[in-house]
């Protein structure tokens, strides 16, 4: 699913409101983090016109903007009174997503050498000014560690610590500038200002990090409607990703063609019955239109569509492995975590033999009341990480580059 997520901060209990612009619908969610776990207060979905968003490109601006405006109409008066839609945070799709590492150091301003907020802002501003190759822009800076005199290390800003210098090592998340501006302009056209920017892959990784029984290093496979994103996650942070234009809609088209059905009927059968190995009992069903369909034929059509799907995912994993040094044997044991609407297909695990192989495969279903949908993983992760220390880009400014592309540090 290609998506942008907008986060609006509620002025009550630290809650956050989000809008996700997918290829088929706009989703509006209000939630807040509770001990690092997302809690959902409100969820609404508004369908988009067919083809309004395709592979991350906006094809029907008016249709998308109208859906955003409709989605944020809250029918709960008590919640509506607490929501401030004057500024939003924006969770962007990972098309062209590149991650870099950067290390910077600054002199502490105070004569007493006590580190203050201004020093943190100054050192992150040095990272912010780095030029990004190939027309990308900084979306988010994720500090890995802060360091001070004597080599002391801190996971969070070392406020009030005595040191003549403050340094930071950080991940720098970047996206094509054209994509950033396109999605921000949709929000602004709907009458809302944008604030925090986050890549959707980062949001999903935050959700997975909130589950202590899940690994910190893995391949994340986000199976959407029109596209699929495969990302390498190391230490619970995205390192690299590959995107290809194949998803749940392609499976629907294969079913529709094979069974002589509409895509809507094909999608209904897929979601209701899924894939089944072998012959089913009572395999004939009658649709609302009066058409008849055979569930064994449905399983065959799904299996045929997954011959390509399985190959595309496996090739994407191999591409990432090559980028990290030949066969990257140290990545071989990394498990696979699947999210996205298409990953909820009944029987999907047996359809991905080439992708899964000997790896452990986890098909994530968020354990969140009212939002147990893998398509909501990025939104829920954004909520769970709200309040975590981040520094995001807002102005588009660039400077002199010393960024290093992450490679083998998964």
Secondary structure, DSSP 4 states (H G I P E B T S, - for coil): ---EEEEEE-SSTT-EEEEEE-SSEEEEEEEEEETTEEEEEEEEEEEPPTTSEETTEES-HHHHHHHHHHHT--S-HHHHHH---SEEEEEE--TT-EEEEEEEEEE--STT-B--HHHHHHHHHHHHT---GGGEEEEEEEEEEEEEGGG-EESS--TT-B-SEEEEEEEEEEEEHHHHHHHHHHHHHTT-EEEEEEEHHHHHHHHHHTSTTS-SSEEEEEE-SS-EEEEEEETTEEEEEEEES--HHHHHHHHHHHHT--HHHHHHHHHHH---SSPPSS-EEE-TTS-EEEHHHHHHHHHHHHHHHHHHHHHHHHHHHHHTTTT-GGGTT-EEEEESGGGG-TTGGGG-HHHHTTS-EEE-----TT---GGGHHHHHHHHHTTS--EE--S--------EE--S--
